[in-house]
Amino acid sequence: MAAQVDHEERRRQIAEALLRIADTQGLQSASMRAVAAEAGVSLRLVQYYFSTKEGLLMDALARLGGQLQARMASWISAAGDPPTPRAMITAVLSCILPTDPESRRITRTYAAYYTLVLSDPALAEQHVTAQPDLLEGFLAKQLRAAQEAGEADPRRNPELTAAGLLAMVNGLGSSVLGGQRDGEAALAVLGYHLDELFARPGPRLEV
């Protein structure tokens, strides 16, 4: 058991070295040799644990996804017990926005993977789109629950609305990283659109 734990720790050490390079330099700089240097191990050891560059990339991507999921779980747990569908949607989308060092690192690193996909579309089909698809499905499920509870506009298509919300948050994240607005302003934009989505219809005005 001790040997298995040591092997997993070594794989984690190497994969996190790649993630650090992706964050600060982009994945174009993450050669196996560069990862070995960043991890403080030999190139041969990197090749022992990851026989291919793609294998290392995908292992690191899975770990990045785990970090994002842990962040989401923490934000959801702070949203109420139990959280309402709106509170869950707000927590998930808010925690994705790059408003603190951890979320900025995660956003930059995902951006590095998306850049890689532009030159290797097969990578997106096999791996990179899996987590966004799951997240859209989760958001759509929460939207349907809110509609059934009378808390969200019943005319909205949950799947299309979820896709739009996630696309908006990704765009807001890019605008924060690019310096167009700060994290507080991005949260304000998100809040504005969620207020519209969850607004209850007012009384009909008599003419």
N, CA and C atoms as a LAMMPS dump frame, in Angstrom:
ITEM: TIMESTEP
0
ITEM: NUMBER OF ATOMS
621
ITEM: BOX BOUNDS ff ff ff
-5.0000000000000000e+02 5.0000000000000000e+02
-5.0000000000000000e+02 5.0000000000000000e+02
-5.0000000000000000e+02 5.0000000000000000e+02
ITEM: ATOMS id mol type element x y z
1 1 1 N 0.82 -1.207 0
2 1 2 C 0 0 0
3 1 3 C 0.857 1.262 0
4 2 1 N 1.942 1.235 0.767
5 2 2 C 2.822 2.394 0.831
6 2 3 C 3.403 2.71 -0.536
7 3 1 N 3.79 1.64 -1.294
8 3 2 C 4.364 1.853 -2.615
9 3 3 C 3.346 2.493 -3.543
10 4 1 N 2.049 2.074 -3.463
11 4 2 C 1.015 2.653 -4.303
12 4 3 C 0.823 4.139 -3.983
13 5 1 N 0.839 4.452 -2.729
14 5 2 C 0.688 5.845 -2.329
15 5 3 C 1.842 6.677 -2.862
16 6 1 N 3.055 6.15 -2.791
17 6 2 C 4.222 6.858 -3.301
18 6 3 C 4.118 7.08 -4.811
19 7 1 N 3.654 6.078 -5.542
20 7 2 C 3.511 6.209 -6.989
21 7 3 C 2.484 7.291 -7.326
22 8 1 N 1.378 7.307 -6.622
23 8 2 C 0.359 8.316 -6.88
24 8 3 C 0.883 9.713 -6.55
25 9 1 N 1.637 9.84 -5.489
26 9 2 C 2.204 11.128 -5.118
27 9 3 C 3.174 11.61 -6.197
28 10 1 N 3.947 10.687 -6.771
29 10 2 C 4.881 11.072 -7.831
30 10 3 C 4.117 11.524 -9.072
31 11 1 N 3.047 10.811 -9.425
32 11 2 C 2.233 11.209 -10.578
33 11 3 C 1.611 12.589 -10.337
34 12 1 N 1.13 12.81 -9.119
35 12 2 C 0.548 14.105 -8.793
36 12 3 C 1.591 15.21 -8.908
37 13 1 N 2.794 14.958 -8.415
38 13 2 C 3.876 15.936 -8.463
39 13 3 C 4.184 16.337 -9.907
40 14 1 N 4.223 15.358 -10.784
41 14 2 C 4.542 15.622 -12.184
42 14 3 C 3.391 16.355 -12.872
43 15 1 N 2.163 15.889 -12.631
44 15 2 C 1.006 16.515 -13.271
45 15 3 C 0.834 17.957 -12.81
46 16 1 N 1.048 18.22 -11.546
47 16 2 C 0.9 19.587 -11.052
48 16 3 C 2.013 20.495 -11.577
49 17 1 N 3.174 19.923 -11.879
50 17 2 C 4.224 20.709 -12.513
51 17 3 C 3.764 21.159 -13.896
52 18 1 N 3.112 20.268 -14.63
53 18 2 C 2.58 20.651 -15.943
54 18 3 C 1.531 21.747 -15.792
55 19 1 N 0.659 21.646 -14.797
56 19 2 C -0.375 22.655 -14.6
57 19 3 C 0.229 24.019 -14.273
58 20 1 N 1.311 24.023 -13.53
59 20 2 C 1.967 25.305 -13.223
60 20 3 C 2.538 25.935 -14.483
61 21 1 N 3.129 25.128 -15.34
62 21 2 C 3.66 25.648 -16.601
63 21 3 C 2.523 26.16 -17.473
64 22 1 N 1.418 25.397 -17.537
65 22 2 C 0.262 25.813 -18.336
66 22 3 C -0.264 27.157 -17.856
67 23 1 N -0.273 27.358 -16.551
68 23 2 C -0.79 28.598 -15.969
69 23 3 C 0.104 29.785 -16.306
70 24 1 N 1.391 29.614 -16.19
71 24 2 C 2.304 30.748 -16.307
72 24 3 C 2.873 30.946 -17.717
73 25 1 N 2.97 29.861 -18.506
74 25 2 C 3.617 29.963 -19.811
75 25 3 C 2.785 29.432 -20.972
76 26 1 N 1.741 28.68 -20.673
77 26 2 C 0.965 28.047 -21.73
78 26 3 C 1.451 26.64 -22.002
79 27 1 N 0.579 25.816 -22.533
80 27 2 C 0.933 24.414 -22.753
81 27 3 C 1.94 24.223 -23.874
82 28 1 N 2.109 25.227 -24.726
83 28 2 C 3.13 25.104 -25.767
84 28 3 C 4.523 25.015 -25.156
85 29 1 N 4.673 25.474 -23.907
86 29 2 C 5.977 25.415 -23.238
87 29 3 C 6.136 24.164 -22.372
88 30 1 N 5.079 23.344 -22.301
89 30 2 C 5.096 22.2 -21.38
90 30 3 C 5.61 20.935 -22.065
91 31 1 N 6.861 20.977 -22.491
92 31 2 C 7.472 19.759 -23.01
93 31 3 C 7.729 18.798 -21.855
94 32 1 N 7.95 17.546 -22.174
95 32 2 C 8.237 16.565 -21.125
96 32 3 C 9.487 16.98 -20.348
97 33 1 N 10.466 17.527 -21.06
98 33 2 C 11.706 17.958 -20.399
99 33 3 C 11.439 19.148 -19.465
100 34 1 N 10.609 20.089 -19.935
101 34 2 C 10.291 21.248 -19.101
102 34 3 C 9.501 20.832 -17.867
103 35 1 N 8.6 19.871 -18.034
104 35 2 C 7.825 19.384 -16.897
105 35 3 C 8.741 18.705 -15.887
106 36 1 N 9.696 17.934 -16.382
107 36 2 C 10.638 17.27 -15.489
108 36 3 C 11.42 18.296 -14.675
109 37 1 N 11.863 19.352 -15.335
110 37 2 C 12.622 20.386 -14.629
111 37 3 C 11.758 21.089 -13.595
112 38 1 N 10.516 21.384 -13.956
113 38 2 C 9.604 22.059 -13.031
114 38 3 C 9.288 21.17 -11.821
115 39 1 N 9.168 19.874 -12.062
116 39 2 C 8.846 18.937 -10.988
117 39 3 C 10.069 18.571 -10.157
118 40 1 N 11.261 18.883 -10.671
119 40 2 C 12.484 18.531 -9.954
120 40 3 C 12.82 17.054 -10.029
121 41 1 N 12.454 16.429 -11.162
122 41 2 C 12.74 15.003 -11.353
123 41 3 C 13.409 14.834 -12.713
124 42 1 N 13.841 13.634 -12.993
125 42 2 C 14.506 13.368 -14.266
126 42 3 C 13.478 13.182 -15.376
127 43 1 N 13.897 13.438 -16.611
128 43 2 C 13.04 13.195 -17.762
129 43 3 C 12.644 11.726 -17.822
130 44 1 N 13.57 10.85 -17.492
131 44 2 C 13.283 9.414 -17.529
132 44 3 C 12.151 9.067 -16.559
133 45 1 N 12.117 9.728 -15.411
134 45 2 C 11.067 9.434 -14.442
135 45 3 C 9.707 9.906 -14.971
136 46 1 N 9.684 11.075 -15.599
137 46 2 C 8.437 11.544 -16.203
138 46 3 C 7.952 10.544 -17.242
139 47 1 N 8.857 10.052 -18.071
140 47 2 C 8.496 9.093 -19.119
141 47 3 C 8.105 7.739 -18.534
142 48 1 N 8.598 7.432 -17.358
143 48 2 C 8.213 6.179 -16.691
144 48 3 C 6.744 6.235 -16.268
145 49 1 N 6.333 7.376 -15.714
146 49 2 C 4.955 7.498 -15.233
147 49 3 C 3.984 7.879 -16.343
148 50 1 N 4.474 8.593 -17.352
149 50 2 C 3.618 9.018 -18.461
150 50 3 C 4.363 8.729 -19.756
151 51 1 N 3.971 7.656 -20.4
152 51 2 C 4.711 7.228 -21.584
153 51 3 C 4.485 8.163 -22.773
154 52 1 N 3.377 8.92 -22.754
155 52 2 C 3.109 9.856 -23.84
156 52 3 C 2.776 11.237 -23.28
157 53 1 N 2.991 12.248 -24.093
158 53 2 C 2.641 13.616 -23.698
159 53 3 C 1.134 13.741 -23.511
160 54 1 N 0.369 13.099 -24.388
161 54 2 C -1.082 13.18 -24.265
162 54 3 C -1.555 12.568 -22.945
163 55 1 N -0.945 11.48 -22.544
164 55 2 C -1.315 10.865 -21.278
165 55 3 C -1.085 11.801 -20.107
166 56 1 N 0.015 12.513 -20.135
167 56 2 C 0.312 13.482 -19.08
168 56 3 C -0.675 14.64 -19.128
169 57 1 N -0.966 15.139 -20.327
170 57 2 C -1.916 16.238 -20.475
171 57 3 C -3.284 15.873 -19.914
172 58 1 N -3.746 14.66 -20.212
173 58 2 C -5.077 14.264 -19.778
174 58 3 C -5.126 13.977 -18.275
175 59 1 N -4.048 13.431 -17.737
176 59 2 C -3.996 13.215 -16.291
177 59 3 C -4.042 14.559 -15.564
178 60 1 N -3.286 15.519 -16.054
179 60 2 C -3.27 16.849 -15.433
180 60 3 C -4.622 17.536 -15.577
181 61 1 N -5.271 17.363 -16.734
182 61 2 C -6.583 17.964 -16.942
183 61 3 C -7.604 17.393 -15.958
184 62 1 N -7.548 16.083 -15.733
185 62 2 C -8.459 15.464 -14.769
186 62 3 C -8.226 16.016 -13.368
187 63 1 N -6.978 16.254 -13.021
188 63 2 C -6.677 16.815 -11.694
189 63 3 C -7.16 18.268 -11.602
190 64 1 N -7.033 19.008 -12.689
191 64 2 C -7.544 20.371 -12.709
192 64 3 C -9.063 20.364 -12.521
193 65 1 N -9.728 19.428 -13.188
194 65 2 C -11.167 19.299 -13.017
195 65 3 C -11.533 18.968 -11.579
196 66 1 N -10.737 18.125 -10.939
197 66 2 C -10.977 17.8 -9.545
198 66 3 C -10.834 19.018 -8.641
199 67 1 N -9.876 19.872 -8.954
200 67 2 C -9.691 21.099 -8.17
201 67 3 C -10.899 22.021 -8.32
202 68 1 N -11.416 22.123 -9.547
203 68 2 C -12.586 22.969 -9.769
204 68 3 C -13.812 22.385 -9.061
205 69 1 N -13.965 21.071 -9.12
206 69 2 C -15.1 20.432 -8.453
207 69 3 C -15.036 20.639 -6.947
208 70 1 N -13.845 20.552 -6.378
209 70 2 C -13.702 20.774 -4.935
210 70 3 C -14.06 22.211 -4.591
211 71 1 N -13.682 23.152 -5.437
212 71 2 C -14.027 24.554 -5.203
213 71 3 C -15.546 24.747 -5.275
214 72 1 N -16.163 24.133 -6.272
215 72 2 C -17.615 24.231 -6.39
216 72 3 C -18.311 23.643 -5.174
217 73 1 N -17.843 22.479 -4.73
218 73 2 C -18.465 21.838 -3.574
219 73 3 C -18.379 22.733 -2.346
220 74 1 N -17.259 23.41 -2.179
221 74 2 C -17.084 24.305 -1.043
222 74 3 C -18.048 25.482 -1.125
223 75 1 N -18.189 26.047 -2.308
224 75 2 C -19.098 27.194 -2.479
225 75 3 C -20.557 26.769 -2.313
226 76 1 N -20.889 25.583 -2.818
227 76 2 C -22.268 25.102 -2.683
228 76 3 C -22.597 24.85 -1.216
229 77 1 N -21.652 24.276 -0.48
230 77 2 C -21.897 23.991 0.933
231 77 3 C -22.114 25.264 1.739
232 78 1 N -21.579 26.363 1.258
233 78 2 C -21.751 27.642 1.952
234 78 3 C -22.998 28.387 1.49
235 79 1 N -23.73 27.8 0.537
236 79 2 C -24.882 28.493 -0.051
237 79 3 C -26.193 28.193 0.659
238 80 1 N -26.16 27.332 1.686
239 80 2 C -27.387 27.005 2.403
240 80 3 C -27.473 25.524 2.684
241 81 1 N -28.352 25.145 3.598
242 81 2 C -28.486 23.741 3.978
243 81 3 C -29.964 23.369 4.107
244 82 1 N -30.557 22.837 3.032
245 82 2 C -29.937 22.638 1.717
246 82 3 C -30.041 23.91 0.881
247 83 1 N -29.158 24.082 -0.093
248 83 2 C -29.242 25.271 -0.938
249 83 3 C -30.411 25.177 -1.91
250 84 1 N -31.003 26.291 -2.23
251 84 2 C -32.053 26.329 -3.246
252 84 3 C -31.408 26.17 -4.625
253 85 1 N -32.211 25.831 -5.642
254 85 2 C -31.63 25.759 -6.994
255 85 3 C -30.932 27.051 -7.397
256 86 1 N -31.551 28.209 -7.063
257 86 2 C -30.903 29.472 -7.413
258 86 3 C -29.577 29.618 -6.681
259 87 1 N -29.558 29.253 -5.398
260 87 2 C -28.316 29.378 -4.631
261 87 3 C -27.24 28.479 -5.212
262 88 1 N -27.612 27.281 -5.667
263 88 2 C -26.632 26.37 -6.254
264 88 3 C -26.102 26.918 -7.567
265 89 1 N -26.998 27.421 -8.414
266 89 2 C -26.565 27.981 -9.695
267 89 3 C -25.662 29.186 -9.468
268 90 1 N -26.051 30.04 -8.532
269 90 2 C -25.249 31.227 -8.23
270 90 3 C -23.874 30.836 -7.717
271 91 1 N -23.826 29.855 -6.817
272 91 2 C -22.549 29.434 -6.242
273 91 3 C -21.636 28.847 -7.308
274 92 1 N -22.185 27.983 -8.153
275 92 2 C -21.37 27.327 -9.183
276 92 3 C -20.813 28.354 -10.167
277 93 1 N -21.668 29.23 -10.662
278 93 2 C -21.212 30.198 -11.66
279 93 3 C -20.278 31.234 -11.043
280 94 1 N -20.556 31.646 -9.813
281 94 2 C -19.702 32.637 -9.157
282 94 3 C -18.314 32.095 -8.882
283 95 1 N -18.235 30.818 -8.495
284 95 2 C -16.927 30.268 -8.138
285 95 3 C -16.046 30.057 -9.357
286 96 1 N -16.658 30.014 -10.552
287 96 2 C -15.873 29.871 -11.777
288 96 3 C -15.204 31.188 -12.149
289 97 1 N -15.857 32.299 -11.848
290 97 2 C -15.297 33.597 -12.222
291 97 3 C -13.952 33.823 -11.522
292 98 1 N -12.976 34.372 -12.225
293 98 2 C -11.634 34.587 -11.648
294 98 3 C -11.586 35.784 -10.717
295 99 1 N -12.079 35.582 -9.503
296 99 2 C -12.178 36.675 -8.536
297 99 3 C -11.148 36.589 -7.419
298 100 1 N -10.35 35.509 -7.386
299 100 2 C -9.325 35.337 -6.363
300 100 3 C -8.174 34.551 -6.982
301 101 1 N -7.037 34.426 -6.298
302 101 2 C -5.882 33.752 -6.904
303 101 3 C -6.172 32.333 -7.386
304 102 1 N -6.924 31.562 -6.604
305 102 2 C -7.199 30.18 -7.003
306 102 3 C -8.027 30.13 -8.28
307 103 1 N -9.105 30.903 -8.339
308 103 2 C -9.957 30.867 -9.526
309 103 3 C -9.254 31.466 -10.742
310 104 1 N -8.39 32.444 -10.539
311 104 2 C -7.624 32.978 -11.673
312 104 3 C -6.67 31.928 -12.221
313 105 1 N -6.031 31.188 -11.332
314 105 2 C -5.131 30.12 -11.786
315 105 3 C -5.908 29.062 -12.565
316 106 1 N -7.044 28.64 -12.036
317 106 2 C -7.839 27.609 -12.703
318 106 3 C -8.311 28.104 -14.066
319 107 1 N -8.772 29.347 -14.132
320 107 2 C -9.257 29.904 -15.399
321 107 3 C -8.138 30 -16.429
322 108 1 N -6.979 30.493 -16.01
323 108 2 C -5.848 30.595 -16.952
324 108 3 C -5.438 29.219 -17.463
325 109 1 N -5.456 28.225 -16.592
326 109 2 C -5.01 26.892 -16.997
327 109 3 C -5.999 26.239 -17.952
328 110 1 N -7.292 26.414 -17.684
329 110 2 C -8.28 25.913 -18.645
330 110 3 C -8.128 26.622 -19.982
331 111 1 N -7.841 27.925 -19.952
332 111 2 C -7.638 28.661 -21.194
333 111 3 C -6.469 28.079 -21.986
334 112 1 N -5.43 27.635 -21.282
335 112 2 C -4.284 27.019 -21.957
336 112 3 C -4.703 25.737 -22.669
337 113 1 N -5.587 24.965 -22.026
338 113 2 C -6.084 23.742 -22.668
339 113 3 C -6.953 24.069 -23.87
340 114 1 N -7.804 25.092 -23.771
341 114 2 C -8.641 25.462 -24.905
342 114 3 C -7.788 25.917 -26.08
343 115 1 N -6.7 26.622 -25.798
344 115 2 C -5.792 27.032 -26.864
345 115 3 C -5.192 25.813 -27.55
346 116 1 N -4.859 24.807 -26.769
347 116 2 C -4.307 23.577 -27.333
348 116 3 C -5.314 22.894 -28.243
349 117 1 N -6.581 22.939 -27.872
350 117 2 C -7.634 22.297 -28.656
351 117 3 C -7.721 22.886 -30.059
352 118 1 N -7.411 24.179 -30.213
353 118 2 C -7.491 24.818 -31.518
354 118 3 C -6.583 24.151 -32.534
355 119 1 N -5.471 23.584 -32.068
356 119 2 C -4.55 22.917 -32.976
357 119 3 C -4.722 21.403 -32.975
358 120 1 N -5.614 20.889 -32.117
359 120 2 C -5.834 19.447 -32.036
360 120 3 C -7.303 19.192 -31.705
361 121 1 N -8.204 19.373 -32.701
362 121 2 C -9.64 19.217 -32.448
363 121 3 C -10.009 17.846 -31.881
364 122 1 N -9.253 16.815 -32.225
365 122 2 C -9.565 15.475 -31.721
366 122 3 C -9.475 15.425 -30.204
367 123 1 N -8.626 16.257 -29.647
368 123 2 C -8.468 16.313 -28.202
369 123 3 C -9.761 16.774 -27.545
370 124 1 N -10.437 17.728 -28.171
371 124 2 C -11.697 18.225 -27.625
372 124 3 C -12.754 17.138 -27.655
373 125 1 N -12.83 16.403 -28.768
374 125 2 C -13.84 15.363 -28.907
375 125 3 C -13.644 14.255 -27.879
376 126 1 N -12.4 13.951 -27.546
377 126 2 C -12.109 12.827 -26.659
378 126 3 C -12.159 13.218 -25.189
379 127 1 N -11.741 14.441 -24.856
380 127 2 C -11.518 14.742 -23.447
381 127 3 C -12.028 16.098 -22.975
382 128 1 N -11.678 17.17 -23.671
383 128 2 C -11.765 18.509 -23.095
384 128 3 C -13.196 18.987 -22.9
385 129 1 N -14.141 18.532 -23.737
386 129 2 C -15.513 19.015 -23.61
387 129 3 C -16.329 18.244 -22.584
388 130 1 N -15.777 17.189 -22.012
389 130 2 C -16.565 16.34 -21.112
390 130 3 C -17.057 17.103 -19.888
391 131 1 N -16.17 17.819 -19.211
392 131 2 C -16.584 18.514 -17.99
393 131 3 C -17.553 19.655 -18.266
394 132 1 N -17.328 20.508 -19.291
395 132 2 C -18.337 21.525 -19.587
396 132 3 C -19.711 20.937 -19.888
397 133 1 N -19.76 19.796 -20.574
398 133 2 C -21.045 19.155 -20.861
399 133 3 C -21.737 18.731 -19.575
400 134 1 N -20.976 18.158 -18.652
401 134 2 C -21.542 17.752 -17.364
402 134 3 C -22.041 18.961 -16.587
403 135 1 N -21.293 20.041 -16.63
404 135 2 C -21.671 21.237 -15.894
405 135 3 C -22.944 21.848 -16.475
406 136 1 N -23.053 21.89 -17.808
407 136 2 C -24.278 22.386 -18.421
408 136 3 C -25.47 21.535 -18.001
409 137 1 N -25.284 20.215 -17.958
410 137 2 C -26.361 19.335 -17.546
411 137 3 C -26.787 19.582 -16.105
412 138 1 N -25.809 19.827 -15.234
413 138 2 C -26.11 20.114 -13.827
414 138 3 C -26.898 21.413 -13.702
415 139 1 N -26.461 22.445 -14.407
416 139 2 C -27.157 23.731 -14.346
417 139 3 C -28.575 23.611 -14.894
418 140 1 N -28.75 22.858 -15.991
419 140 2 C -30.083 22.674 -16.567
420 140 3 C -31.002 21.961 -15.579
421 141 1 N -30.464 20.987 -14.863
422 141 2 C -31.265 20.268 -13.863
423 141 3 C -31.727 21.214 -12.756
424 142 1 N -30.842 22.089 -12.308
425 142 2 C -31.214 23.043 -11.271
426 142 3 C -32.25 24.049 -11.788
427 143 1 N -32.123 24.451 -13.038
428 143 2 C -33.091 25.376 -13.623
429 143 3 C -34.47 24.743 -13.719
430 144 1 N -34.523 23.469 -14.121
431 144 2 C -35.811 22.79 -14.178
432 144 3 C -36.446 22.71 -12.795
433 145 1 N -35.63 22.429 -11.773
434 145 2 C -36.148 22.365 -10.405
435 145 3 C -36.698 23.717 -9.971
436 146 1 N -36.01 24.798 -10.351
437 146 2 C -36.477 26.137 -10.003
438 146 3 C -37.773 26.457 -10.724
439 147 1 N -37.892 26.028 -11.963
440 147 2 C -39.128 26.266 -12.713
441 147 3 C -40.293 25.506 -12.081
442 148 1 N -40.046 24.264 -11.708
443 148 2 C -41.095 23.46 -11.091
444 148 3 C -41.541 24.045 -9.752
445 149 1 N -40.627 24.725 -9.07
446 149 2 C -40.958 25.352 -7.781
447 149 3 C -41.535 26.743 -7.963
448 150 1 N -41.693 27.186 -9.212
449 150 2 C -42.23 28.515 -9.472
450 150 3 C -41.252 29.629 -9.182
451 151 1 N -39.952 29.328 -9.188
452 151 2 C -38.947 30.322 -8.827
453 151 3 C -38.186 30.872 -10.031
454 152 1 N -38.431 30.313 -11.204
455 152 2 C -37.726 30.771 -12.408
456 152 3 C -38.71 30.844 -13.56
457 153 1 N -38.389 31.65 -14.535
458 153 2 C -39.24 31.86 -15.702
459 153 3 C -39.52 30.521 -16.388
460 154 1 N -40.773 30.076 -16.426
461 154 2 C -41.077 28.762 -17.021
462 154 3 C -40.96 28.748 -18.533
463 155 1 N -40.841 29.912 -19.142
464 155 2 C -40.756 29.967 -20.597
465 155 3 C -39.348 29.696 -21.106
466 156 1 N -38.383 29.688 -20.215
467 156 2 C -36.988 29.51 -20.627
468 156 3 C -36.667 28.035 -20.825
469 157 1 N -35.937 27.736 -21.906
470 157 2 C -35.459 26.372 -22.139
471 157 3 C -34.277 26.11 -21.21
472 158 1 N -34.371 25.111 -20.306
473 158 2 C -33.3 24.913 -19.321
474 158 3 C -31.936 24.618 -19.95
475 159 1 N -31.92 23.768 -20.983
476 159 2 C -30.643 23.403 -21.594
477 159 3 C -29.988 24.596 -22.282
478 160 1 N -30.771 25.333 -23.065
479 160 2 C -30.212 26.487 -23.763
480 160 3 C -29.829 27.595 -22.779
481 161 1 N -30.625 27.763 -21.744
482 161 2 C -30.31 28.786 -20.744
483 161 3 C -29.031 28.435 -19.999
484 162 1 N -28.882 27.159 -19.645
485 162 2 C -27.667 26.716 -18.951
486 162 3 C -26.443 26.94 -19.827
487 163 1 N -26.562 26.599 -21.113
488 163 2 C -25.435 26.802 -22.035
489 163 3 C -25.097 28.28 -22.142
490 164 1 N -26.132 29.128 -22.202
491 164 2 C -25.891 30.562 -22.301
492 164 3 C -25.244 31.136 -21.057
493 165 1 N -25.691 30.684 -19.88
494 165 2 C -25.1 31.165 -18.638
495 165 3 C -23.625 30.789 -18.54
496 166 1 N -23.317 29.543 -18.904
497 166 2 C -21.935 29.104 -18.813
498 166 3 C -21.06 29.842 -19.823
499 167 1 N -21.59 30.059 -21.017
500 167 2 C -20.832 30.813 -22.019
501 167 3 C -20.599 32.247 -21.546
502 168 1 N -21.618 32.837 -20.909
503 168 2 C -21.464 34.196 -20.405
504 168 3 C -20.387 34.261 -19.336
505 169 1 N -20.398 33.308 -18.424
506 169 2 C -19.401 33.303 -17.354
507 169 3 C -17.998 33.113 -17.921
508 170 1 N -17.864 32.245 -18.923
509 170 2 C -16.553 32.072 -19.552
510 170 3 C -16.093 33.371 -20.205
511 171 1 N -17.019 34.067 -20.854
512 171 2 C -16.668 35.341 -21.455
513 171 3 C -16.304 36.394 -20.419
514 172 1 N -17.062 36.419 -19.323
515 172 2 C -16.74 37.357 -18.245
516 172 3 C -15.369 37.044 -17.658
517 173 1 N -15.062 35.758 -17.53
518 173 2 C -13.746 35.375 -17.011
519 173 3 C -12.627 35.899 -17.887
520 174 1 N -12.807 35.788 -19.204
521 174 2 C -11.792 36.315 -20.122
522 174 3 C -11.66 37.825 -19.988
523 175 1 N -12.798 38.507 -19.771
524 175 2 C -12.733 39.967 -19.651
525 175 3 C -12.035 40.392 -18.366
526 176 1 N -12.153 39.568 -17.317
527 176 2 C -11.441 39.869 -16.071
528 176 3 C -9.944 39.655 -16.26
529 177 1 N -9.574 38.521 -16.844
530 177 2 C -8.152 38.237 -17.06
531 177 3 C -7.534 39.257 -18.008
532 178 1 N -8.341 39.752 -18.961
533 178 2 C -7.83 40.732 -19.921
534 178 3 C -7.819 42.153 -19.401
535 179 1 N -8.357 42.374 -18.202
536 179 2 C -8.314 43.694 -17.603
537 179 3 C -9.468 44.608 -17.97
538 180 1 N -10.476 44.092 -18.67
539 180 2 C -11.614 44.935 -19.044
540 180 3 C -12.439 45.322 -17.822
541 181 1 N -12.612 44.39 -16.893
542 181 2 C -13.36 44.652 -15.666
543 181 3 C -12.737 43.839 -14.543
544 182 1 N -13.071 44.149 -13.305
545 182 2 C -12.556 43.371 -12.186
546 182 3 C -13.567 42.307 -11.783
547 183 1 N -13.182 41.488 -10.83
548 183 2 C -14.036 40.394 -10.417
549 183 3 C -15.367 40.851 -9.862
550 184 1 N -15.364 41.941 -9.118
551 184 2 C -16.608 42.458 -8.536
552 184 3 C -17.58 42.88 -9.629
553 185 1 N -17.054 43.516 -10.669
554 185 2 C -17.912 43.936 -11.778
555 185 3 C -18.462 42.724 -12.527
556 186 1 N -17.653 41.691 -12.682
557 186 2 C -18.11 40.474 -13.35
558 186 3 C -19.228 39.808 -12.546
559 187 1 N -19.087 39.779 -11.23
560 187 2 C -20.137 39.213 -10.382
561 187 3 C -21.423 40.026 -10.487
562 188 1 N -21.281 41.337 -10.645
563 188 2 C -22.457 42.192 -10.785
564 188 3 C -23.203 41.876 -12.079
565 189 1 N -22.471 41.638 -13.169
566 189 2 C -23.102 41.273 -14.443
567 189 3 C -23.833 39.944 -14.295
568 190 1 N -23.177 38.975 -13.681
569 190 2 C -23.804 37.674 -13.461
570 190 3 C -25.071 37.83 -12.619
571 191 1 N -24.979 38.589 -11.543
572 191 2 C -26.13 38.793 -10.676
573 191 3 C -27.301 39.434 -11.398
574 192 1 N -27.006 40.374 -12.285
575 192 2 C -28.055 41.051 -13.058
576 192 3 C -28.838 40.038 -13.891
577 193 1 N -28.133 39.151 -14.586
578 193 2 C -28.802 38.177 -15.445
579 193 3 C -29.537 37.118 -14.626
580 194 1 N -28.999 36.742 -13.49
581 194 2 C -29.699 35.779 -12.639
582 194 3 C -30.962 36.401 -12.049
583 195 1 N -30.9 37.674 -11.706
584 195 2 C -32.101 38.363 -11.208
585 195 3 C -33.211 38.333 -12.259
586 196 1 N -32.837 38.533 -13.518
587 196 2 C -33.828 38.465 -14.593
588 196 3 C -34.403 37.072 -14.74
589 197 1 N -33.537 36.073 -14.649
590 197 2 C -33.969 34.687 -14.828
591 197 3 C -34.911 34.251 -13.712
592 198 1 N -34.614 34.677 -12.501
593 198 2 C -35.396 34.224 -11.353
594 198 3 C -36.456 35.23 -10.908
595 199 1 N -36.652 36.273 -11.692
596 199 2 C -37.68 37.258 -11.333
597 199 3 C -39.061 36.632 -11.478
598 200 1 N -39.897 36.857 -10.488
599 200 2 C -41.264 36.365 -10.559
600 200 3 C -42.123 37.371 -11.326
601 201 1 N -43.017 36.878 -12.202
602 201 2 C -43.859 37.806 -12.976
603 201 3 C -44.68 38.702 -12.054
604 202 1 N -44.708 39.985 -12.379
605 202 2 C -45.495 40.92 -11.595
606 202 3 C -46.953 40.855 -11.984
607 203 1 N -47.821 41.578 -11.277
608 203 2 C -49.251 41.585 -11.6
609 203 3 C -49.51 42.25 -12.947
610 204 1 N -50.493 41.723 -13.65
611 204 2 C -50.842 42.31 -14.95
612 204 3 C -51.459 43.685 -14.735
613 205 1 N -51.005 44.662 -15.49
614 205 2 C -51.518 46.026 -15.367
615 205 3 C -52.812 46.155 -16.171
616 206 1 N -53.796 46.754 -15.542
617 206 2 C -55.068 46.987 -16.231
618 206 3 C -54.953 48.246 -17.089
619 207 1 N -55.438 48.164 -18.316
620 207 2 C -55.389 49.299 -19.243
621 207 3 C -56.754 49.964 -19.295
